[in-house]
Amino acid sequence: MTPHDRGPGHRTPDEAPHVWDDPRNVNRLFRVFYVLCALLVLADFVLHRHAVHPLEHVPDFYPLYGFIGITVLVLLAKVLRKLVMRPEDYYDGGPDGH
């Protein structure tokens, strides 16, 4: 059995702890991520962009465009899943079970 078979957070005694095993490190990473996101949103109001399309002049156009695009992708994936989903035993074999 490998460490990956036991799932996350389960180590053998001889394994060193990973940097992301400490919740404080994960919280620090998220705080840095949130600060960077806030700085990028604020920079959108300060920095001049050379827009080609009129919609690019809308503040935070790119984050909104990305959010709408991902939302549409997720909704389409839900519909597509219903169209292509197979029963659990689809690959178990033919009519005689082989």
N, C-alpha and C positions, 0 to 999 in steps of 0.2 A: 504494500500500500504506500503510495507516494503522499507527500504533504498536501498535494492538490486534491487528492481523493477525500481527504477529511474535511475539506471546506475551509473558508477563511477563518483566521483566528486560532487555528489548531496547529500548534507546533510541537515537534518532539523536543525533549529537554536539551539536545545538543544544537538546536537551531537558534541563531541569533534573532532578536526581535527586529522587525522591519520598521522603517521610519514611519510608515503610515498606520502601524498598529496602535500608535498613541493618538487618542482622540483630540488631544490638544494640537498636534501637528496638522490634523485634518481641518480643525477649526481655523488655524492660522492660514492655511492655504485658501480656504473659502473667504476669509476676510480680505486677503490680498486680491483675490479674484473680484470681489465686490467693489473694492476701491478702484481697481483698474477699469471695471465696467463704468463706474461713476465718472472717472476721469475722461474716458472716451466719449461718454454722452455730453459732458461739459465741453470737451474739445470741439464737438460738432457745432456748437454755437459760436466758437471763437475763430476757428481755422477757416480759411477760404478754400472752397472746393471749385474746381473748374467743371461745372456741370454741363452736360450735353443735352440732357432731357429736362423739360420743365419740372417734372416731379422731383428731380434731384435737389431742387432748391428748398424743398420741404425739410425742416429740421428733423433729424432722426429718421430719414426716409429709409436708409439701408437696414437698420434694425427692424423697423416695421415690416419692410418687404420680406426680410428673412423669417420673421415670426409668422407672417401670413403664409409664406411658402411652406414652412415646416408643418403648420397646422393643416394645410390642404393635403400635404403628403401623408400625414398620419390618417386623416379621414379617408383618403383614397385607399390606403393600405388596409383599413378595416373592411372596406367594401370588397377589395380584391381578395382578402382572406376568405370571405364567405363564398366567393366564386370558385376558388381553387382548392379549398380545404378537402382533405380526404379522410375517411374513417381511420381510427387508430390502427386497425389491423389490415390496412391497405397493402402493406408490403410483406405480410406474413406468409404468403404463398398463394398458390392457385386453388382451384376448387377442391383438390384432394389434400391440401395442407402442406404441400412440398415447396 
